[in-house]
Every structure is written in C-alpha cells, then in structure tokens.
Amino acid sequence: MPKYQFTCDITPQYMPEQSSPEDSVYGFAYTVTVTNSGEVAAQLISRHWVIVDANGHNEEVKGLGVVGHQPLLKPGESFQYTSGSRLRTATGTMHGSYFCVAEDGERFDVAIPMFVLEASHGSQPPGRVLH
C-alpha cells in the first residue's frame, strides 16, 4: 500500500429542476467520497477541477478545501460531500485533482478521475419528455 494515497469515488446526477434546456442551462450534482487509502493521516487542502462541455468549452475551478471543509483523514477514513456544476450542453466531463499534505509534512496530489455529466431522459421526472 502506498504511504500517501487518497482514492475518489464519484456519483454524478442530472438535476432537471436546476436546468433550463431551452436556455442551454443543464444543472448537475456530483457526490464525491474521498478515502485515505494510504498509511499516513493527511489533509485535503485544495481542489482543481476541469469542466468541459460537449462544445469543448473548458472551465477551470480552483479553491481551498471542498464545500468549506479541509478534512483531515486518518488511514481508512472517508469524507463525503455533494457539490454541483452547470453546463451549456446536455453532456460534458469533469476531472481534476486534490492537493493534500500528510501529517509528516509530505505534500502530494490526488488525481480525480474523469466522469461524465449527462442529462439523460432516464433522469427526467415521470411524464416529462424533451424533444
């Protein structure tokens, strides 16, 4: 097992109530579970997201912590949060990285794997059909 390692599990969800397809606005939520799968306690300090829509529009988001927190995770501990993003197209992708500092002072980056944001008909409320 690597000494310094976090893993990320991400579940995206289309939010039709926060979307206006006729205005090219598509809202998404994503729930991230960050787990310290290494051997040393470490703190998540900052995030860097790259958000790309189906037209190739690229947006970068950088900032301290996640949803106002900079969690310190002991080996085996997890932190879960939900955040959101808006796209101008019905599909897109997100990926990025977290910057972390271990208890012993070691600094390391954690890759956030790419995931797809997709406004699918299966996510629509019953009885609503988009044409």
N, C-alpha and C positions, 0 to 999 in steps of 0.2 A: 504494500500500500504506500503510495507517495506520502511524504511528510506534509506537504502543503497542497490541499486539493479540496475544492468545492464542486458539487455537481448541481445541475439545474434541471428541473422538470417543469415544463410549461404547458398550460392548457388554455388555448385561445377560444374566445366566444364572440360571435356576432351579436351586436346589440341593436335590434331593429328600432327600439324605442328612442335610441340616440342617433338615429340615422335619417337622412332625407335623400334617398336616391335621386329624386328629381332635381336636387340641388348639388349632386355629386358629393354628398357627405355620407360616409359609412363609419359608424362607430363600432369599436371593438373593445372588449375587456380581455385581459390575459391574467391568469393566476400562475404565479411562479413559486415553486418550492425550492429553496436553496438549502443544500445539505452539506455539512462539513464532513467529507469522506476521507479526510486526511488524518494525520496523527497529532496535530498541534491545534490548539484553540486559535481562532483567527477572527478578525472583524472585517465586515464588508464596509468599505469606506465610501466608494463612489461607483457610479454606473455610467455606461456609454452605450447608447442604443443607435442602431442604424435602421431606419424605417424606409422601405421602398415600395411605392405603389406600382400598379400594372403599367403605368405610362413611363416608368423609370424615374419619377420624381423621388429624390433622395433627401431625407431629413435626418439630421443627427441630433441626439438629445444627450447632454452630459449634465451631471449634477452629483451633489453629495448624497449618499445613502439611497434608500429606496422607501418611498411613501413616508418620508420623515424619520426613518429609522436607520441606524448604523449597527445592525445586530452583531453581537459577539457570540460566535458559535463554537462550542466545545466539540471535539470529535464525536460524530454520530448525531449531533443536534441539527434541527432544521428550523428554518424561518419561512413562513408562507405569507405572501401578500398578493393583492389584486390591484392592477392599475389599468390604464386604458390608452387608446390611441385612435385617431381619426385619419381616414384616408379619403382621397378624392376618387378612388376607384373601388370596385367591389372586391378586389383581391389585392394582396400585397404580401410582403415578408418583413420580418424583423429578426435582427440578430445583434450581438454586441458583446460587452464584457463588463466584468466587475473588477475593481481594484481592491485588493484585500491586504491587510497587514496582520501577520501572525503574532502571537503573544511574545515570541522570542525576537521580534523586530524584523523578521524576514518579510519582504514585500513580494506579492505575486498577483498575476492577473488570472481571471477565470473566464474562459470563453463561454458565451451564451449561444447555444446552437440556434441556427436559423429555424424559424417556424413560419407557417403560412396563416395569414389572416384572410378569411374567405366568407363573403356574405352569400351563403347558400340558401336555396329555397327551404331546405330542411330546418333552417334556423328561424324561419318566418313563423309568426303566430298562426294558429289554425285558421283556415279560411282566407288568408291573405295571399294573393298571387301577384307577382311582379311581371309585367310584360315589357 
